[in-house]
Amino acid sequence: DDWRRRLDDFLVGVDSCPALLALARARQPQLLLIEADGLDWLSQRTETSDVTICSGVFNRWTDRNALPRLHLWLHAAWTQTRYVLAFDGLTIWQPQEIKSAEQFYLWPGNVIDWCLRDLRPSRLRLWHDDPVGNIVIQCWKEA
C-alpha cells in the first residue's frame, strides 16, 4: 500500500522497554522507534505532532503519585500536539476477577473533568468498555 509507506515516514514510537521495542522493530522495521522515558522525550521535543497517541502508558502505575504523573504526561503530550491527543486507561469498572494490584485504574468522570478543565479541548470524545473496563479519550484542538 503506497499510502501506508508514506505514513510510515511520519510515525515515531517511543517506549522505555527494550523488549517491547525489539518486538515492535521485528513487526514494523520501517518505523522510527526510540528507547526513552516518554515524559522526558515529550518534554524535550522542539517540534509538535499532528496526533499523539498514548496507548497502555498509564496501566502499570500503582504508586500514590500515579494521578499527578498522569496529569504531567497528558499536559506534556497536549503541549506537543497540534490536533488530537488520544489516550487509554483501565477504569475502576474493570471486572473484579481480572483486576490487579499492579495496575492503575481511572475514574472516568474525574479524568474527563480534568481534561475539560486543564486541557480545554475544543472537542472531547470518549469510548468506554471496549474491551470491558477500558476507556479511550480523544481531545481535539481547534483546527
C-alpha positions in Angstrom: 0.0 0.0 0.0 1.6 3.2 -1.2 -0.3 5.4 1.4 0.9 3.2 4.2 4.6 3.5 3.1 4.2 7.3 3.1 2.6 7.3 6.5 5.4 5.2 8.0 7.8 8.1 7.2 5.9 10.2 9.8 5.3 7.7 12.6 7.5 7.6 15.7 7.2 5.1 18.5 8.7 5.8 22.0 9.0 3.2 24.8 11.2 2.7 27.8 11.1 -1.1 27.5 13.8 -2.6 25.2 11.9 -5.9 24.9 8.8 -4.1 23.6 10.8 -2.0 21.2 12.5 -5.2 19.9 9.1 -6.8 19.3 7.9 -3.6 17.5 11.0 -3.4 15.3 10.5 -7.1 14.3 6.9 -6.3 13.3 7.5 -2.9 11.8 11.2 -2.4 10.8 10.4 0.7 8.7 9.2 2.7 11.7 11.3 5.1 13.8 11.3 3.6 17.3 13.1 5.3 20.2 14.0 4.0 23.6 13.3 6.7 26.1 11.2 7.7 29.0 8.1 9.0 27.3 7.6 12.0 29.6 11.3 13.1 29.2 11.0 12.6 25.5 7.8 14.7 25.3 9.3 17.4 27.5 12.5 17.8 25.4 10.8 17.9 22.0 11.1 21.0 19.9 8.6 20.1 17.2 4.9 19.2 17.5 3.0 16.2 16.3 -0.3 16.4 14.5 -1.6 13.4 16.5 -0.2 11.9 19.8 -1.4 8.5 20.9 -0.6 7.3 24.5 -1.6 3.6 24.5 -1.1 1.5 27.5 1.2 4.1 29.1 -0.7 4.5 32.4 -1.8 1.0 33.2 1.2 -0.1 35.3 1.4 2.9 37.7 0.5 1.8 41.2 2.1 4.4 43.5 0.4 7.3 45.1 1.8 9.7 42.5 0.1 8.0 39.6 -2.6 10.6 39.2 -0.3 13.6 39.3 2.1 11.8 36.9 -0.9 11.2 34.6 -1.6 14.9 34.6 2.0 15.7 33.8 2.1 13.2 31.0 -1.1 14.5 29.4 -0.2 18.1 29.8 3.2 17.5 28.1 1.6 15.5 25.3 -1.1 18.1 24.8 1.5 20.9 24.6 3.4 18.9 21.9 0.3 18.1 19.9 -1.2 20.1 17.1 -4.6 18.5 16.6 -5.5 15.3 18.5 -4.3 13.7 21.8 -5.7 10.2 22.3 -5.0 8.0 25.4 -6.4 5.0 27.1 -6.6 3.5 30.5 -8.3 0.9 32.7 -11.4 2.1 34.6 -12.5 1.3 38.1 -15.3 -0.7 36.4 -12.8 -3.4 35.3 -14.4 -6.7 36.2 -13.2 -7.7 39.7 -12.0 -11.1 38.6 -9.4 -9.6 36.3 -8.4 -6.6 38.4 -4.7 -6.5 39.6 -3.0 -4.6 42.4 -0.2 -4.0 39.8 -2.4 -1.8 37.6 -3.7 1.8 37.8 -7.5 2.3 37.5 -9.1 5.6 36.5 -12.4 7.1 37.5 -13.6 8.2 34.0 -15.6 11.2 35.3 -12.5 12.6 37.1 -10.3 12.2 34.0 -12.9 13.8 31.8 -13.4 16.7 34.2 -9.6 17.2 34.4 -9.2 17.1 30.6 -12.0 19.7 30.1 -10.8 22.0 32.9 -7.0 21.8 32.3 -6.5 20.9 28.6 -9.6 22.7 27.4 -10.1 20.8 24.2 -12.5 22.1 21.6 -14.0 18.6 21.5 -13.7 15.5 23.7 -14.6 12.0 22.5 -14.9 9.0 24.9 -15.2 5.3 24.2 -15.8 3.1 27.2 -15.9 -0.7 27.7 -14.1 -1.7 24.5 -12.7 -4.0 25.8 -14.6 -4.3 29.1 -13.2 -1.9 31.7 -11.1 0.1 29.2 -11.6 3.8 28.4 -10.3 5.7 25.3 -10.3 9.5 25.3 -9.6 11.8 22.4 -9.0 15.5 23.0 -9.2 17.7 19.9 -7.8 21.2 19.4 -9.4 23.7 17.1 -8.2 23.1 13.5 
